[in-house]
Amino acid sequence: MSGIGVIYHRDGRPVRRDDIERVARALAMYGPEKQVVRLMGPVAFAYAHFTDTPEARGQEQPVTGGAGRHTMVFNGRLDNRDELASALGIDPPSLRMLSDAALAMRCWEQWGTDTLNKWIGEFVLINWDKAEQRLIAARHQFGYRTLHYHLGQDRLVMASAPKGIHALGDVPRKIDEQKIADALCQLYTDAERTYFVGIKRVPAASLLIADHDKVETRQYYQLEEHVREVRYASDDDYVEAARELLEASVKAMLRSPGPVGTFMSGGLDSSTIAVTAARQLSGQGGRLPAFTWVPEEGWDGRTEKHCYGDETPYVQAIAAAHPALDLNLVNAEGLGHYHKQDELLHAAEMPIRNALNVTWMHAILGEAKRRGIKVMLEGTMGNMTLSYRGDGVYTHLWRERELRRLLKEIGCLSRHPIGFVRNALSNLVWPLGPEWLWALKERLRGRGAQSTRWLRYVTIDADYGRRMRIPERARDSGFNYFGKAPARARDLWSWMLTRHAASEMGDMHQGLAALYGLDMRDPFSNRKMIEWSFGVPEDQYHRNGQGRWLIKRLMKGVLPDSVLFKPKNIGRQTSDWHLRLTRDLPRIREDLKALAEDRDTAGMIDVPRLQALVDDWPEHTITDGADDRRFFLPVNLPLALQAGRFVQRVKGTNLP
């Protein structure tokens, strides 16, 4: 990832060189190889370069086109270069000489903003149209690259990170309390809001258009408008289409200026990416380093009944079947919540949702950096695409009135009549039934009223949460605090993909990329694959009681059966959380005391609740699924601590 920025004086005043150089210097951590500025009267560009593809070596930005009409800075990667070149009439030898930024400009010259939905890849860009005296910025459909802006009376400033805007010195670095309140409640649905007053994000799939009269944002892409119903003659045809999409996406993301590595768990998503990439590289005589987090020695070995906490036997079986995989087991020994916390807060400029999980990401990315790896593959979005569980098959069959098949699917999950009734309630009655019926069931189970249930799962001070309108904001955005499942299961994944935590992923990825000097890529994020996956019938993902049926058929004979059909099918990330947090307890207590004594953070965070939980610290890893602490301690406690730390850093509070 590189860094880009612009200053636009909408009243026509020329931009001072010193100002745009400040922006460029602030973005240097995202593009350490070189920083470039270009002044064009009322517009000035900043570019900080990081080489993430072979074609990007030595590339010059900003790029120009249209006989000088267009000037663009581009941070991204185009994975369908051959397809675009063919449409533009660019021959292969010429294409090899074009960086992705230069190719993006060729596309822009030909199609303007229409080009955005012709691109497959990740990107943000800022383009100045000299003829129209108009600035246009755009962000990738699913938000893996990020762009921020501040709009003053006569000036628009944009940058990859807020620090590029704050570098000018006249935009106060002040916490946006609403965003902190939302984060404490894991409510990530306000795509424009950032953690700083006066600074906004360009939302994913959106354009920002500015001229001397107005500044506006609009969405250029909506997933549901691009999903087409997929219907093939046979079940095998779906598998072959999925294979073609997977192979093409992985191949495109192996384009790198240096060695490629991969995250690999014992589940289906990252392992599918790993073995596909390893097979492609082996055909060229290469090998693929695969990095797997495993629990630290001393972990008590405890997980919930349906979970496993150690990936070792599964990844070893995968590596044994694929000699081109170079397996590395990483246990992040001795690391905990505080490892590189301040460095990541500075680079990402946000508190991280799964703060403790970042521990093993630091360990793996640190080892990858030591080995000179430039690209790391991952499989985060697998369960939204080819690895979708097919939970919506039950309500789908009900709507289609295929009652015999519906009864068969429910029965496949049941060993006795009570189990049949329980499965019917969970998969059919509760999703399709009215809200009042779900609420009644929850109250009978002692889980409280709908209006207060959210308080069970958050670390925010209750009065502060109400003042910040958390229940109303959650309701208006469609967020459901562990409540009634949606009537259409795919609606939840669409919502997660386009409106929830995915909107924060760009900032976190950018921060980690800056710390370790590498690019993280997810082949499951390929737009063609996402659109195709959402158009595939539910029963291709779930058949005869078997979830993830599509990817299991796709990987049959490629991944070992012990991985495809493991008895415990959920891998518990950071299963050794009790060991790591217990080691950090003295510092956690110090931090909670500091948060309690700080007027701002004490009013935001429910510190007494956290202190009580720490004082009653469990002796072992919690395995009881009904115990809220199982989720609260490894997830919400680190999130609250990091949010408090972030607030105090921005305020300039003296911290240990």
C-alpha positions in Angstrom: 0.0 0.0 0.0 1.2 3.5 -0.8 0.0 6.9 0.6 -1.8 9.5 -1.4 -3.1 13.0 -0.6 -4.4 16.2 -2.1 -5.0 19.8 -1.1 -7.7 21.6 -3.1 -8.4 25.3 -2.6 -11.9 25.7 -4.0 -11.6 29.5 -4.1 -8.7 29.2 -6.6 -5.9 30.2 -4.3 -2.6 28.4 -5.1 -1.5 25.8 -2.7 1.8 26.4 -0.8 4.6 23.9 -1.4 5.3 23.7 2.4 1.7 22.6 3.0 1.6 19.7 0.6 5.1 18.7 1.7 3.8 18.3 5.2 1.1 16.0 3.9 3.7 13.9 2.0 6.0 13.6 5.1 3.1 12.5 7.3 2.3 9.7 4.8 5.9 8.5 4.5 5.3 5.5 6.8 2.8 4.2 4.2 5.2 4.8 1.3 8.7 4.9 2.7 10.6 4.4 -0.6 10.0 8.0 -1.8 7.6 10.9 -1.4 6.6 13.2 -4.3 4.6 16.4 -4.5 3.2 18.2 -7.4 1.7 21.7 -7.4 -0.9 22.7 -9.9 -2.2 26.1 -8.8 -5.2 25.5 -6.5 -4.5 21.8 -6.4 -1.5 19.9 -5.1 -0.8 16.2 -4.9 1.2 14.2 -2.4 2.3 10.6 -3.1 4.3 8.2 -0.9 5.5 5.2 -2.8 5.6 1.5 -1.7 6.4 -1.1 -4.4 3.7 -3.8 -4.1 3.8 -5.2 -7.7 6.6 -5.9 -10.2 5.3 -3.2 -12.5 5.3 -0.6 -9.6 9.1 -0.6 -9.5 10.3 2.9 -10.4 6.7 4.1 -11.2 6.2 7.8 -11.2 3.1 9.4 -9.7 1.0 11.5 -10.1 0.2 10.1 -13.5 -1.2 12.3 -16.3 -3.6 11.6 -19.2 -5.9 13.1 -21.7 -3.2 15.4 -23.1 -2.8 16.9 -19.7 -6.4 17.1 -18.8 -6.2 14.5 -16.0 -3.8 14.2 -13.1 -4.2 11.2 -10.8 -2.7 9.7 -7.7 -3.6 6.0 -7.4 -3.1 3.6 -4.5 -4.1 0.1 -5.5 -3.8 -3.0 -7.6 -5.7 -4.1 -10.7 -6.0 -7.8 -10.9 -7.7 -8.0 -14.3 -4.9 -6.3 -16.2 -5.1 -8.6 -19.3 -8.9 -8.0 -19.6 -8.5 -4.2 -19.4 -5.6 -4.2 -21.8 -7.6 -6.2 -24.3 -10.5 -3.8 -24.1 -8.1 -0.8 -24.5 -6.2 -2.4 -27.4 -2.9 -2.6 -25.4 -0.6 -5.4 -26.6 1.1 -7.7 -24.0 4.6 -6.2 -24.4 3.2 -2.7 -23.8 1.2 -3.9 -20.9 4.3 -5.2 -19.2 5.7 -1.7 -19.2 2.6 -0.2 -17.5 2.2 0.2 -13.8 -1.3 -0.3 -12.4 -1.5 3.5 -11.9 -0.6 4.1 -15.5 -3.1 1.5 -16.6 -5.7 3.1 -14.4 -5.2 6.4 -16.1 -5.6 4.7 -19.6 -8.9 3.3 -18.3 -10.0 6.7 -16.9 -9.2 8.4 -20.3 -11.5 5.9 -22.0 -14.4 5.4 -19.6 -14.2 8.1 -16.8 -15.9 7.0 -13.6 -17.6 4.1 -15.5 -14.2 2.4 -15.3 -14.5 1.8 -11.5 -16.9 -1.1 -12.0 -14.7 -2.5 -14.8 -11.8 -2.9 -12.3 -11.2 -6.1 -10.3 -8.7 -5.4 -7.5 -8.3 -2.9 -4.7 -7.9 0.8 -5.1 -8.4 4.4 -4.0 -7.7 7.3 -6.3 -7.9 11.1 -6.6 -8.2 12.6 -10.0 -8.1 16.3 -11.0 -9.9 17.2 -14.2 -8.3 20.4 -15.4 -11.0 21.0 -18.1 -13.9 20.7 -15.7 -12.0 22.1 -12.7 -13.3 19.2 -10.7 -11.7 16.8 -8.2 -13.0 13.2 -8.1 -11.9 10.6 -5.5 -13.0 7.0 -5.4 -12.7 4.1 -3.1 -12.8 0.3 -3.8 -16.2 -1.5 -3.6 -15.4 -3.3 -0.4 -13.1 -0.9 1.3 -9.7 -2.6 1.8 -7.9 0.6 0.9 -8.9 3.8 2.7 -9.2 7.5 2.1 -10.0 10.4 4.6 -10.9 14.0 4.1 -11.5 17.3 5.8 -13.8 20.0 4.3 -13.2 23.6 5.4 -14.9 26.7 4.1 -12.8 27.0 1.0 -10.4 24.0 1.2 -10.6 20.3 0.8 -7.8 18.1 2.1 -7.7 14.3 1.5 -5.2 11.7 2.6 -4.8 8.0 3.1 -4.7 8.5 6.9 -5.9 11.3 9.2 -2.3 12.1 10.1 -1.8 13.5 6.6 -4.6 16.0 7.3 -3.5 16.8 10.9 0.0 17.5 9.5 -1.3 20.9 8.3 -1.6 22.0 11.9 -5.0 23.8 11.6 -7.3 20.8 11.9 -7.6 20.0 15.7 -6.7 16.4 16.6 -9.8 15.8 18.7 -11.6 12.6 19.4 -15.0 12.0 17.9 -16.9 10.7 20.9 -19.7 9.2 18.9 -17.2 7.0 17.0 -15.6 5.8 20.3 -19.0 5.1 21.7 -19.9 3.1 18.6 -16.6 1.2 18.7 -17.1 0.3 22.4 -20.4 -1.3 21.3 -18.9 -2.9 18.2 -21.2 -0.8 16.1 -19.2 -0.1 12.9 -22.1 0.9 10.6 -21.3 4.6 10.2 -19.0 4.3 7.2 -18.1 8.0 6.9 -17.3 8.6 10.5 -13.7 8.4 11.7 -12.3 8.7 15.2 -11.5 12.4 14.8 -13.8 15.4 14.8 -13.9 17.0 11.4 -12.4 14.2 9.4 -14.5 11.8 7.4 -13.9 8.7 5.4 -14.9 8.3 1.8 -17.2 5.3 2.1 -16.5 2.1 0.3 -18.0 1.9 -3.2 -18.3 5.7 -3.3 -17.2 8.8 -5.1 -16.4 12.2 -3.7 -16.8 15.0 -6.2 -15.7 18.5 -5.5 -15.6 21.8 -7.5 -15.6 25.4 -6.5 -19.4 25.3 -5.9 -20.0 22.0 -4.0 -18.6 18.9 -2.5 -20.7 15.7 -2.5 -20.4 12.0 -2.1 -22.4 9.3 -3.9 -22.4 5.6 -4.2 -21.3 4.2 -7.5 -21.8 0.5 -6.7 -24.3 -1.6 -4.8 -23.8 -5.3 -4.4 -27.4 -6.3 -4.9 -27.6 -4.6 -8.3 -24.7 -6.7 -9.5 -25.8 -10.1 -8.2 -27.3 -12.3 -10.9 -29.1 -15.6 -10.2 -26.7 -18.5 -11.0 -28.3 -21.6 -12.5 -26.3 -24.5 -13.9 -27.4 -27.9 -15.2 -25.7 -30.0 -12.6 -24.1 -29.7 -9.1 -20.7 -30.4 -10.6 -21.0 -27.3 -12.8 -21.1 -25.1 -9.7 -17.9 -26.7 -8.4 -16.1 -26.1 -11.7 -17.2 -22.5 -11.9 -16.0 -22.0 -8.3 -12.7 -23.6 -9.2 -12.2 -21.3 -12.1 -12.9 -18.2 -10.1 -10.6 -19.3 -7.3 -7.7 -20.2 -9.5 -7.9 -16.9 -11.4 -8.1 -14.8 -8.2 -5.2 -16.5 -6.5 -3.1 -16.3 -9.7 -3.7 -12.5 -9.9 -2.8 -12.0 -6.2 0.5 -13.8 -6.6 1.8 -10.9 -8.6 4.4 -9.5 -6.2 7.8 -7.8 -6.3 9.2 -10.4 -3.9 8.5 -13.6 -2.0 4.8 -14.4 -1.2 3.7 -16.0 2.0 0.3 -17.0 3.5 -1.6 -17.3 6.7 -2.9 -20.8 7.1 -5.3 -22.3 9.7 -6.7 -25.7 9.9 -10.1 -24.5 8.7 -11.3 -24.3 5.1 -10.8 -20.7 4.1 -7.1 -19.8 4.5 -6.1 -23.4 3.8 -8.0 -23.3 0.5 -6.0 -20.2 -0.5 -2.7 -21.7 0.7 -2.9 -25.0 -1.2 -4.2 -23.3 -4.4 -1.3 -20.8 -4.3 1.2 -23.5 -3.5 0.1 -25.6 -6.4 0.4 -22.6 -8.8 3.8 -21.7 -7.4 5.1 -25.3 -7.6 4.4 -25.3 -11.3 7.0 -22.6 -11.5 9.4 -24.3 -9.2 8.5 -22.2 -6.3 7.5 -22.8 -2.7 5.0 -21.0 -0.4 5.9 -20.2 3.2 2.7 -20.8 5.3 2.4 -19.4 8.8 0.1 -20.9 11.4 -0.6 -19.5 14.9 -0.6 -22.2 17.6 -1.2 -21.8 21.3 1.7 -20.8 23.5 3.2 -23.6 25.7 1.4 -23.5 29.1 -2.1 -23.1 27.6 -4.5 -25.2 29.6 -5.9 -26.9 26.5 -9.5 -25.9 27.3 -12.1 -24.9 24.6 -15.8 -25.1 24.2 -17.1 -28.6 23.2 -17.6 -27.8 19.6 -14.3 -26.0 19.1 -10.6 -26.8 18.8 -7.8 -24.5 19.9 -4.7 -26.0 18.3 -4.3 -26.0 14.5 -1.2 -28.2 14.5 -2.5 -31.6 13.5 -4.6 -30.1 10.7 -2.0 -27.9 9.2 0.6 -30.6 9.4 -1.7 -32.9 7.4 -2.2 -30.2 4.8 1.5 -29.6 4.5 2.2 -33.3 4.2 -0.2 -33.5 1.2 1.4 -30.4 -0.5 5.2 -30.5 -0.5 5.4 -27.0 -1.9 4.1 -25.6 1.4 6.8 -24.5 3.8 5.0 -24.8 7.2 5.9 -22.4 10.0 4.2 -22.8 13.4 4.2 -19.5 15.3 3.2 -19.4 19.0 3.9 -15.7 19.7 5.6 -16.8 22.9 5.6 -14.2 25.7 3.5 -11.7 23.7 0.3 -10.3 25.0 -2.2 -7.5 24.7 0.4 -4.7 24.9 2.8 -5.9 22.3 3.3 -3.1 19.7 0.1 -1.6 20.9 1.2 2.1 20.6 2.9 1.4 17.2 -0.3 0.0 15.7 -2.5 2.8 17.2 -0.2 5.3 15.6 -0.1 3.5 12.2 -3.8 2.6 12.0 -5.2 5.6 13.9 -8.0 3.5 15.4 -8.5 1.0 18.2 -8.6 -2.5 16.8 -11.8 -4.6 17.4 -10.1 -7.9 18.0 -7.2 -6.4 19.8 -5.9 -9.7 21.3 -5.9 -11.4 18.0 -3.4 -8.9 16.7 -0.9 -10.5 19.0 -0.5 -13.5 16.7 -0.7 -11.3 13.6 2.2 -9.3 14.9 4.2 -12.5 15.5 3.4 -14.0 12.0 4.0 -10.7 10.1 7.2 -10.1 12.0 8.5 -13.5 10.9 7.3 -12.9 7.4 9.2 -9.6 7.3 12.3 -11.3 8.6 12.1 -13.6 5.7 11.7 -10.8 3.2 8.1 -11.6 2.2 6.3 -8.8 0.4 2.8 -10.2 0.0 0.8 -12.2 2.5 -2.3 -14.1 1.4 -5.3 -14.6 3.7 -8.8 -15.9 3.6 -10.9 -13.6 5.8 -13.8 -13.3 3.4 -14.1 -17.0 2.6 -17.2 -17.6 4.8 -19.0 -14.8 2.8 -18.2 -16.4 -0.5 -17.2 -19.9 -1.5 -17.1 -21.1 2.1 -20.6 -19.8 3.0 -22.3 -22.3 5.4 -25.7 -22.1 3.7 -27.6 -21.3 6.8 -30.4 -19.8 4.7 -31.3 -23.1 3.1 -34.1 -23.7 5.6 -36.0 -20.5 5.1 -35.4 -20.8 1.4 -37.0 -24.2 1.2 -39.9 -22.9 3.3 -40.5 -20.0 0.9 -40.3 -22.4 -2.1 -42.8 -24.7 -0.3 -40.3 -27.6 -0.7 -41.5 -29.1 2.6 -40.2 -32.6 2.0 -36.7 -31.4 1.4 -37.1 -29.0 4.4 -38.0 -31.8 6.8 -35.1 -33.8 5.5 -32.6 -31.0 6.1 -33.8 -30.4 9.6 -33.8 -34.1 10.3 -30.2 -34.5 9.1 -29.2 -32.3 12.0 -31.2 -34.3 14.6 -30.6 -37.5 16.4 -33.8 -37.5 18.3 -37.2 -35.8 18.3 -36.2 -33.1 20.8 -33.3 -32.3 18.6 -35.6 -32.0 15.6 -37.8 -29.5 17.4 -34.8 -27.5 18.6 -33.4 -27.3 15.0 -36.7 -26.4 13.6 -37.0 -23.5 16.1 -33.4 -22.3 15.5 -33.4 -22.5 11.8 -37.0 -21.8 10.8 -39.3 -20.5 13.5 -37.1 -17.9 15.1 -35.8 -16.4 11.8 -39.3 -16.3 10.2 -41.3 -15.5 13.3 -42.2 -12.1 14.6 -39.9 -10.1 16.8 -42.2 -10.3 19.8 -42.0 -14.1 19.7 -38.2 -14.0 19.8 -38.2 -11.4 22.5 -40.6 -13.5 24.6 -38.3 -16.5 24.2 -35.3 -14.4 25.3 -37.0 -13.2 28.4 -38.1 -16.7 29.4 -34.4 -17.7 29.1 -33.4 -14.8 31.4 -31.7 -12.7 28.8 -33.5 -9.5 29.6 -35.7 -7.2 27.6 -35.0 -6.2 24.0 -34.4 -2.6 25.1 -31.6 -3.5 27.5 -30.1 -6.6 26.0 -27.3 -4.6 24.3 -25.8 -3.8 27.7 -24.8 -7.4 28.2 -22.3 -7.4 25.4 -20.7 -3.9 25.6 -18.1 -2.2 27.7 -19.6 1.3 27.4 -20.9 3.1 30.4 -24.7 2.6 30.3 -25.7 6.2 30.8 -23.1 7.4 28.3 -24.3 4.8 25.8 -27.8 6.1 26.1 -26.7 9.7 25.7 -24.8 8.7 22.6 -28.0 7.0 21.3 -26.5 3.6 20.9 -29.8 1.6 21.0 -31.3 3.9 18.3 -28.2 4.0 16.2 -28.1 0.2 16.3 -31.7 -0.2 15.4 -31.6 2.4 12.6 -28.6 0.7 11.0 -30.0 -2.8 11.2 -27.4 -4.0 13.8 -28.7 -6.8 16.0 -27.0 -7.4 19.4 -27.0 -11.2 19.2 -30.7 -11.1 18.7 -33.1 -12.5 16.2 -31.5 -14.0 13.0 -32.6 -12.3 9.8 -35.2 -14.1 7.7 -32.7 -14.3 4.8 -29.3 -15.5 6.1 -27.4 -14.0 3.1 -28.8 -10.6 4.1 -26.6 -10.8 7.2 -23.5 -11.5 5.2 -24.3 -8.7 2.7 -24.7 -6.4 5.6 -21.5 -7.5 7.2 -19.6 -7.1 3.9 -20.8 -3.7 3.0 -21.9 -1.9 6.2 -20.2 -3.4 9.3 -16.7 -4.2 10.4 -15.5 -4.4 6.8 -15.6 -0.6 6.7 -12.8 -0.5 9.3 -10.6 -3.1 7.6 -8.8 -0.7 5.3 -7.4 1.3 8.3 -6.2 -1.8 10.1 -4.6 -3.3 7.0 -2.9 0.0 6.2 -1.5 0.1 9.7 -0.1 -3.4 9.7 1.3 -2.9 6.1 3.1 0.1 7.3 4.6 -1.6 10.4 5.8 -4.7 8.4 6.4 -3.4 4.9 4.2 -5.9 3.1 0.8 -6.2 1.5 -2.0 -8.4 2.7 -4.4 -9.8 0.1 -7.5 -11.9 0.3 -8.4 -13.8 -2.9 -11.9 -14.3 -1.6 -12.4 -10.5 -1.8 -12.4 -10.7 -5.7 -15.5 -8.8 -6.8 -16.4 -11.3 -9.5 -16.3 -14.1 -6.9 -18.4 -12.2 -4.4 -21.1 -11.4 -6.9 -21.1 -14.9 -8.2 -21.3 -16.4 -4.7 -24.3 -14.3 -3.8 -26.1 -15.5 -6.9 -25.6 -19.2 -6.2 -28.6 -21.2 -4.8 -28.6 -21.8 -1.0 -28.7 -25.6 -1.5 -25.3 -25.5 -3.2 -23.9 -24.4 0.1 -25.9 -26.8 2.3 -27.1 -30.2 1.4 -28.2 -33.2 3.4 -27.3 -31.5 6.7 -23.8 -30.6 5.5 -22.8 -27.0 5.6 -20.2 -25.4 3.4 -21.0 -28.1 0.9 -19.7 -26.1 -2.1 -16.2 -25.6 -0.8 -16.0 -29.1 0.6 -16.7 -30.5 -2.9 -14.3 -28.0 -4.4 -11.5 -29.1 -2.1 -12.3 -32.8 -2.0 -9.0 -34.7 -2.7 -7.1 -31.4 -2.3 -7.4 -30.9 1.4 -7.2 -33.9 3.7 -10.5 -35.4 4.8 -9.4 -34.8 8.4 -9.6 -31.1 7.6 -12.7 -31.2 5.5 -14.8 -33.3 7.9 -13.2 -32.6 11.3 -15.5 -33.5 14.3 -14.9 -30.1 16.0 -15.5 -27.7 13.2 -14.7 -24.3 14.7 -11.2 -23.2 15.3 -10.9 -20.9 18.3 -8.6 -18.0 17.6 -6.3 -17.0 20.5 -7.5 -20.0 22.4 -4.7 -19.3 24.9 -6.2 -15.9 25.8 -6.4 -16.8 29.5 -2.7 -17.5 29.6 -1.8 -14.2 27.8 -4.2 -12.0 29.7 -3.3 -13.5 33.1 0.3 -12.6 32.4 -0.8 -9.0 31.6 -3.1 -8.7 34.7 -0.8 -6.3 36.7 -0.7 -3.9 33.8 -4.4 -4.3 33.0 -5.2 -3.3 36.6 -2.9 -0.2 36.2 -4.6 0.7 33.0 -8.1 0.3 34.5 -7.1 2.5 37.4 -5.8 5.2 35.0 -9.0 5.0 33.0 -11.1 5.4 36.2 -9.1 8.5 37.2 -9.4 10.1 33.8 -12.6 12.2 33.6 -13.1 11.5 29.9 -12.5 7.8 29.8 -14.2 7.1 33.1 -17.3 8.6 31.6 -17.1 6.5 28.4 -16.1 3.1 29.6 -17.8 0.9 32.3 -14.6 0.7 34.3 -16.2 -0.7 37.5 -17.6 -3.6 35.5 -14.2 -4.4 34.0 -12.5 -4.0 37.4 -15.0 -6.4 39.0 -14.3 -9.0 36.2 -10.6 -8.7 36.6 -10.8 -9.0 40.4 -12.8 -12.2 39.9 -10.4 -13.5 37.3 -11.2 -17.1 36.3 -8.7 -19.9 37.2 -9.0 -21.5 33.7 -10.1 -20.8 30.2 -13.9 -20.5 30.2 -15.6 -23.2 28.2 -19.2 -22.7 29.2 -21.0 -21.3 26.2 -23.7 -19.7 28.5 -21.1 -17.7 30.4 -20.9 -14.2 29.0 -17.3 -13.9 30.2 -16.2 -16.4 27.5 -16.8 -13.6 25.0 -16.3 -10.6 27.2 -12.9 -11.2 28.6 -10.9 -12.1 25.4 -12.7 -9.6 23.1 -14.4 -6.8 25.0 -11.8 -6.2 27.7 -8.9 -5.8 25.3 -11.1 -3.6 23.1 -12.1 -1.3 26.0 -8.4 -1.1 27.1 -7.3 -0.2 23.6 -10.1 2.3 23.1 -9.2 4.0 26.4 -5.5 4.0 25.4 -6.3 5.6 22.0 -8.4 8.3 23.6 -5.6 9.1 26.1 -3.0 9.1 23.3 -5.0 11.6 21.2 -5.5 13.8 24.3 -1.8 13.8 25.0 -2.3 12.2 28.5 0.9 11.0 30.1 0.9 7.3 29.6 3.3 4.5 30.9 
